[in-house]
Amino acid sequence: MAARVKAHVNPALITWARETAGFPTPIEAAVQLDLEEAQVAAWEDPMSGEKPSIPQLRRLAALFRRPLAVFYMAEPPTRFAVIRDLRRLPGTGLRHYSPALQLEIRAANERRELALELAADLDRQLSKFALAATDREDPERVGERMRAALGVNSQLQSSWKDVDGRTGFNGWRSRIEDAGVLVFQVTRVEAEEASGFAIAADTLPVIAVNRKDPPTRRTFSLLHEFAHLMVRVSGVSDLETDAKRPPEDQRIEVFCNHVAAAALIPREALLSDSRVIAHGLRSTSWSDDAVSDLARQFNVSRETLLRRLLTFDRTTADFYRRKRAQYIAEYLATRERQKEKSADAEMRRNMPVETISNFGRPLVRMLLSNYYQDRITLSEVSGYLGLKVKHIAKLEQVAGLRYGGPGDLQH
């Protein structure tokens, strides 16, 4: 029997690919590959002389979601900066990136690089992201500044009011995209692991929010991550207000939460509301209906609304904790019912709408504009977006583009 051809690759590339794919040690990868840990560890040890066979290397590439050619590079790539982990400490949650989260962070970085290339091909001058803050500032004032910069006033926000908060999320997202930010929605990460992440940059910074969260929570995450961009801190967040973190992380997360709340629920608008005035200080008589009505007015979750009332001494910490526990229990029960319903029913998917939702209008429009100018092919557009060619015409409509031929591109 002929010996298998060995893949003469740099062991450091295997280690790099494993770690950036979200497998902290060789044993996690070995389990997925149904191999002995010692075998994978030997491939990563330059002193062992062990090399994977070509078929084994293909399995590694598939598991780590990397092209085969990357393993033959001389050195591991250092293109993307490490993104800071701002989630809760061990004992209260995860503190390493799962393969799914690693993949979403990598995809977001790659989409940003693609957008920069597409803009350059279109000779489009991208504006610098100039809005800035420090975590030493008053978060109330930073929230006001964020709101003003995005052009959101009480009348506009009131027009976004709906039952589940989806209109509010889309409204805030559109304003943030207009400010020169790429906003993506991630679909492969569990809600318990991360609510979102931010990639700070002078041009085309990125916000990613978890699509598995309810719309109102996604809206809060959106503004929380926008605050991260203002303070120029890239990081992964979970939004937990009472979680234990290292002091330096805790300060940033508390600040960003406060800024997001101040932007969503302006102090004066809340305290001048007749219902808030009627309840007075340290009230524990807030009914579920009253909290829900007030939360809908600002397109926020009930928990966010109550936390804001607590900030201004309009309820008590004990009342907030009890209601928060109730809301979490209700959310978990609703999610289980939705899972059962989804398992029983075959849901029809609107792929063009999903594509816009996940990739955002700015990136989709840049791809289509380059296609209209014959800079990329229809097949390439399809490949970048993971969307079948037959859906592209509908995608144009959803993206708000009309094309009638060369020189005829309208928004």
C-alpha positions in Angstrom: 0.0 0.0 0.0 1.5 3.3 -1.1 2.3 5.8 1.6 0.1 8.9 1.8 1.6 12.1 0.5 2.4 14.4 3.3 1.4 18.1 3.3 4.6 20.1 4.0 3.0 23.0 5.7 4.2 25.4 8.4 3.0 24.0 11.8 2.4 27.6 13.0 -0.3 27.9 10.3 -2.2 25.0 11.7 -2.1 26.5 15.2 -3.1 29.9 13.9 -6.0 28.5 11.9 -7.2 26.4 14.9 -7.1 29.3 17.3 -8.7 31.9 15.0 -11.5 29.3 14.3 -12.4 29.2 17.9 -10.7 26.0 19.1 -8.6 27.0 22.1 -6.6 23.8 22.3 -5.8 20.9 20.0 -8.2 18.6 21.9 -11.3 20.5 20.7 -10.2 20.2 17.1 -9.3 16.6 17.6 -12.7 15.7 18.9 -14.4 17.3 15.8 -12.0 15.5 13.5 -12.3 12.1 15.4 -8.5 12.0 15.9 -6.3 11.7 18.9 -5.3 14.9 20.6 -1.6 13.9 20.4 -1.9 13.6 16.6 -3.1 17.2 16.1 -0.6 18.5 18.7 2.2 16.8 16.8 1.2 18.6 13.6 1.5 21.9 15.4 4.9 21.1 17.0 7.7 22.1 14.6 10.1 19.7 16.5 8.0 16.6 15.9 8.5 16.4 12.2 4.9 15.1 11.9 2.8 16.4 9.0 -0.8 15.8 8.0 -1.6 14.0 4.8 -3.3 15.9 2.0 -6.7 14.4 2.9 -6.2 15.3 6.6 -5.2 18.8 5.7 -8.4 19.2 3.6 -10.4 18.1 6.7 -8.5 20.7 8.8 -9.2 23.4 6.2 -12.9 22.5 6.2 -13.2 22.5 10.0 -11.3 25.8 10.4 -13.2 27.4 7.4 -10.0 28.3 5.6 -8.9 27.8 2.0 -6.3 25.0 1.6 -3.7 27.4 0.2 -3.5 29.4 3.4 -1.7 26.6 5.1 1.2 26.9 2.7 1.9 30.5 3.6 5.3 31.3 5.1 3.8 33.0 8.2 0.4 33.3 9.8 -1.5 36.4 8.5 -1.7 39.4 10.8 -4.2 41.4 8.8 -6.9 41.8 11.4 -6.4 43.2 14.9 -7.6 41.1 17.9 -11.0 42.2 19.1 -11.4 42.8 22.8 -13.5 40.4 24.9 -15.8 42.6 27.1 -18.2 39.9 28.2 -18.6 38.6 31.7 -16.0 36.6 33.6 -15.6 32.8 33.9 -18.2 31.5 36.4 -20.9 33.7 35.0 -20.5 33.0 31.3 -18.2 32.2 28.4 -14.9 34.0 28.0 -13.5 32.4 24.8 -14.8 32.8 21.3 -16.7 29.9 19.9 -16.0 28.8 16.4 -19.3 30.5 15.3 -18.4 33.8 16.9 -14.8 33.6 15.4 -16.4 33.0 12.0 -18.7 36.0 12.3 -15.9 38.3 13.4 -13.8 37.2 10.5 -16.7 37.6 8.1 -17.3 41.1 9.3 -13.7 42.1 8.9 -13.7 40.6 5.4 -16.9 42.4 4.4 -15.4 45.7 5.6 -12.3 45.0 3.4 -14.5 44.2 0.5 -16.5 47.4 1.0 -13.3 49.5 1.0 -12.2 47.8 -2.3 -15.6 48.3 -3.9 -15.7 52.0 -2.9 -12.2 52.5 -4.3 -13.3 50.9 -7.6 -16.2 53.3 -7.7 -13.9 56.3 -7.1 -16.1 57.0 -4.1 -14.6 59.2 -1.3 -15.6 57.7 2.0 -16.1 60.1 4.9 -14.1 59.7 8.1 -16.0 58.6 11.2 -15.5 61.7 13.2 -17.9 61.3 16.1 -15.9 60.8 19.2 -16.1 60.5 23.0 -14.2 59.3 26.0 -15.5 57.1 28.9 -14.6 60.0 31.3 -17.4 62.2 29.8 -20.9 62.4 31.2 -22.8 59.6 29.4 -26.0 61.6 29.4 -24.4 64.3 27.3 -22.7 61.8 25.1 -26.1 60.2 24.5 -27.6 63.6 23.6 -24.7 64.2 21.2 -25.2 60.8 19.6 -28.8 61.4 19.1 -28.2 64.9 17.6 -25.5 63.5 15.2 -27.9 60.9 13.9 -30.7 63.4 13.5 -33.1 61.6 15.7 -35.7 63.7 17.5 -38.8 62.8 19.6 -41.1 63.2 16.6 -39.1 60.9 14.4 -38.6 58.3 17.1 -42.3 58.4 17.9 -43.1 57.6 14.2 -41.1 54.3 14.6 -43.4 53.0 17.3 -44.8 49.5 16.6 -45.7 46.3 18.5 -42.3 44.4 18.5 -39.8 47.2 18.0 -38.7 46.1 14.5 -39.5 49.5 12.9 -37.4 51.3 15.6 -34.5 49.0 15.0 -34.6 49.6 11.3 -34.9 53.3 11.8 -31.9 53.6 14.1 -29.9 51.3 11.8 -30.6 53.4 8.8 -29.4 56.5 10.6 -26.2 54.8 11.7 -25.5 53.5 8.3 -25.9 57.0 6.9 -23.3 58.1 9.4 -20.7 55.9 7.6 -21.0 52.7 9.6 -21.4 49.2 8.2 -24.1 47.3 10.2 -24.4 43.6 9.9 -26.6 41.0 11.6 -25.0 37.8 12.7 -27.0 34.6 12.6 -24.7 31.8 13.8 -24.0 32.9 17.4 -26.2 32.0 20.3 -27.8 34.9 22.1 -26.3 33.8 25.4 -22.8 34.1 24.0 -22.8 37.6 22.6 -25.2 40.4 21.8 -22.9 42.0 19.3 -19.5 43.4 18.6 -17.9 46.6 17.2 -14.8 47.0 15.0 -13.6 50.6 15.4 -11.9 52.3 12.4 -11.5 55.8 11.0 -13.3 54.7 7.9 -16.2 52.3 7.6 -16.3 51.0 11.2 -18.4 48.0 11.8 -21.3 47.1 14.1 -22.6 43.6 14.3 -25.7 42.7 16.3 -27.2 39.2 17.0 -30.2 38.5 15.0 -31.3 35.9 17.5 -32.1 38.7 20.0 -35.5 40.4 20.0 -35.7 43.6 17.9 -35.7 45.9 21.0 -32.6 44.2 22.4 -30.9 44.5 19.0 -31.7 48.2 19.0 -30.0 48.7 22.4 -27.1 46.6 21.2 -26.8 48.8 18.1 -26.5 52.0 20.1 -24.2 50.3 22.7 -21.8 49.3 19.9 -22.1 52.7 18.3 -20.9 54.1 21.7 -17.9 51.7 21.3 -17.1 53.2 18.0 -17.2 56.7 19.5 -14.6 55.7 22.2 -12.6 53.8 19.6 -12.8 50.4 21.4 -13.3 47.3 19.3 -14.9 44.6 21.4 -17.5 41.8 21.9 -20.4 42.6 24.3 -23.2 40.8 26.0 -24.9 43.9 27.6 -25.3 42.4 31.0 -25.5 45.4 33.4 -24.7 43.5 36.6 -22.1 41.0 35.4 -18.6 40.9 36.9 -15.8 41.9 34.6 -12.2 43.2 35.0 -12.5 46.9 36.2 -11.2 48.4 32.9 -13.8 46.4 30.9 -16.6 47.1 33.4 -16.0 50.9 33.1 -16.3 50.8 29.3 -19.4 48.5 29.3 -21.2 50.5 31.9 -20.4 53.7 30.0 -21.7 52.3 26.7 -24.8 51.0 28.3 -25.5 54.4 29.9 -24.9 56.2 26.6 -27.2 53.9 24.7 -30.0 54.3 27.3 -29.6 58.1 27.2 -29.8 58.2 23.4 -32.9 55.9 23.3 -34.7 57.5 26.3 -33.7 61.2 26.7 -33.8 62.3 30.3 -36.2 65.2 29.8 -38.6 63.2 27.6 -38.9 60.6 30.2 -39.2 62.8 33.3 -41.7 65.1 31.7 -44.1 62.2 30.8 -47.3 62.5 32.7 -47.2 58.8 33.7 -43.8 59.2 35.2 -44.8 62.3 37.0 -47.9 60.6 38.4 -45.9 57.7 39.8 -43.5 59.9 41.6 -40.2 58.9 43.3 -39.2 55.3 44.1 -42.5 53.9 42.8 -43.2 50.2 43.0 -46.7 50.4 41.6 -45.7 50.3 37.9 -48.1 47.8 36.2 -46.9 45.6 33.4 -49.3 47.5 31.0 -47.9 50.9 32.0 -44.3 49.8 31.6 -45.1 48.2 28.2 -46.8 51.3 26.9 -44.0 53.6 28.0 -41.4 51.2 26.6 -43.2 51.1 23.2 -43.1 54.9 23.1 -39.3 54.8 23.0 -39.0 51.5 21.0 -37.1 49.8 23.9 -37.5 46.7 26.0 -39.4 46.8 29.3 -36.1 46.1 31.1 -34.4 49.1 29.4 -37.3 51.3 30.4 -37.3 50.2 34.0 -33.5 50.5 34.2 -33.9 54.1 33.0 -36.6 54.8 35.7 -34.2 53.4 38.3 -31.4 55.7 37.1 -33.6 58.7 37.9 -34.9 57.2 41.2 -38.4 56.6 39.8 -38.5 53.0 41.0 -36.4 50.9 43.4 -33.6 48.4 42.8 -35.6 45.6 44.3 -38.6 46.3 42.0 -36.3 46.4 39.0 -34.6 43.1 39.9 -38.0 41.3 40.4 -39.4 42.6 37.1 -36.2 41.8 35.3 -36.4 38.2 36.5 -40.0 38.1 35.3 -39.1 39.5 31.9 -36.3 37.0 31.4 -38.5 34.1 32.3 -41.2 35.3 29.9 -38.6 35.7 27.1 -37.3 32.2 27.6 -40.8 30.7 27.6 -41.6 32.6 24.4 -38.4 31.5 22.7 -39.2 27.9 23.5 -42.6 28.2 22.0 -41.2 29.8 18.9 -38.6 27.0 18.5 -41.4 24.4 18.7 -43.5 26.4 16.2 -40.6 26.7 13.8 -39.9 23.0 14.0 -43.5 22.1 13.2 -43.9 24.6 10.3 -42.1 25.0 7.1 -41.2 28.7 7.0 -40.9 30.4 3.6 -37.8 32.6 3.5 -37.6 35.9 1.6 -33.9 35.7 0.6 -33.5 39.2 -0.8 -34.9 40.7 2.4 -32.7 38.4 4.6 -29.7 39.5 2.5 -30.3 43.2 3.1 -31.0 42.5 6.8 -27.8 40.6 7.3 -25.4 42.5 5.0 -26.9 46.0 5.2 -27.9 48.3 2.4 -24.5 50.1 2.0 -22.5 47.0 1.1 -25.3 45.5 -1.1 -25.6 48.8 -3.0 -21.8 49.0 -3.5 -21.8 45.4 -4.9 -24.7 46.1 -7.3 -23.1 49.4 -8.4 -19.9 47.7 -9.3 -21.8 45.1 -11.2 -23.7 47.8 -13.1 -20.4 49.3 -14.1 -19.1 45.9 -15.3 -16.4 45.8 -12.6 -17.6 42.5 -11.2 -19.8 39.8 -12.6 -23.3 38.7 -11.5 -21.8 35.5 -10.4 -19.4 37.3 -8.1 -22.3 39.4 -6.6 -24.1 36.1 -6.0 -21.0 34.5 -4.4 -20.2 37.5 -2.1 -23.8 37.5 -0.8 -24.5 33.8 -0.8 -27.6 34.6 -2.8 -28.8 32.7 -5.9 -28.7 34.7 -9.2 -32.4 34.4 -9.6 -32.9 36.5 -6.5 -30.8 39.5 -7.7 -33.6 41.4 -9.5 -35.7 41.3 -6.3 -32.6 42.3 -4.3 -32.3 45.5 -6.4 -35.9 46.5 -5.5 -35.3 45.8 -1.8 -32.0 47.7 -1.8 -33.8 50.7 -3.4 -31.9 50.6 -6.7 -33.2 50.9 -10.2 -31.0 50.1 -13.2 -31.9 50.6 -16.9 -28.6 50.2 -18.5 -25.1 51.9 -18.6 -25.2 55.4 -17.0 -28.7 54.8 -15.6 -28.3 54.0 -11.9 -30.7 55.6 -9.5 -31.4 55.3 -5.7 
